Amino acid sequence: MSERLLRPIRSFVRREGRLTDGQQRALDTLYPLHGVDWQGGLLALDELFDRAAPLVLDIGFGDGEALATMAPAHPERNYLGVEVYRAGTGQLLRHIEHEGIDNLKVMLADAAELLREGIPSGSLAGLQLFFPDPWPKKRHHKRRMVQPAWLSLVADRLKPGGFLHMATDWEEYAQWMLELTEAEPLFENPHGGFAPDAGDRPQTRFERRGLRKGHGVFDLMLQRI
Ligand SMILES: C[S@@+](CC[C@H](N)C(=O)[O-])C[C@H]1O[C@@H](n2cnc3c(N)ncnc32)[C@H](O)[C@@H]1O
């Protein structure tokens, strides 16, 4: 089989150019302190933090501003943020360092791979996916993070009673998410449809961008049966 056919479908395209010296320095000095080096294989999640607490995985935190607000607001949880965008990862590392956030770690990795290979079954208290790339063109829908197989995987990685919180400003993707979650028998939707508000989710950078363009905001909050 040709290499092209073997290449996995990714939810992102790496467009990032060179980092500035400051961004590179933040990664070099702060990643060893607050980052998680994942070389493949199952992660020992209970060794990531100094203390045991329910773990929430945040996929695609962007510039990390919302996650840096959320983690200190929930001192009873540990958070692991995973991103492929190095400049944003550098920014979140700086928040963690300067604000002394001790319940948040970051990882530079493909979250789809991490979920498949690194996160043990039944180990997460929650998973949040805020404003994932909507891939609006039909021929790109296969790149969307939310797919039936991804939802089954998330259901497997969550503990019973764990939560999945997703948000998007792209209405058609919101409907897609809603329909796919309705088809996944391991999720229960206490709201029946979209949630009435954002719950404990702070406003994110991409949310603000969507609002400026006149988009609506759709939150879906599901519970693992
Ligand atoms: C539209 S942005 C939203 C960022 C942030 N959640 C917000 O609301 O401001 C989507 C982010 O997901 C990240 N992303 C996309 N696919 C990813 C993957 N497979 N693993 C990790 N991050 C991913 C992108 O790099 C990007 O920063």
The ligand as a Gaussian input file, in Angstrom:
#p B3LYP/6-31G(d) Opt

LIG

0 1
 C      -10.475000      26.202000      16.768000
 S       -9.209000      25.925000      17.935000
 C      -10.020000      26.110000      19.519000
 C       -9.060000      26.414000      20.625000
 C       -9.685000      26.617000      22.029000
 N      -10.323000      25.414000      22.521000
 C      -10.651000      27.765000      22.036000
 O      -11.877000      27.514000      22.139000
 O      -10.203000      28.922000      21.954000
 C       -8.969000      24.170000      17.840000
 C       -7.653000      23.713000      18.435000
 O       -7.597000      22.296000      18.408000
 C       -6.258000      21.914000      18.159000
 N       -6.290000      20.536000      17.625000
 C       -6.883000      20.111000      16.483000
 N       -6.703000      18.796000      16.324000
 C       -5.981000      18.375000      17.409000
 C       -5.488000      17.115000      17.807000
 N       -5.699000      16.011000      17.077000
 N       -4.784000      17.035000      18.952000
 C       -4.562000      18.151000      19.712000
 N       -5.015000      19.375000      19.379000
 C       -5.722000      19.486000      18.237000
 C       -5.766000      22.939000      17.151000
 O       -4.343000      23.018000      17.144000
 C       -6.424000      24.218000      17.678000
 O       -5.591000      24.929000      18.559000

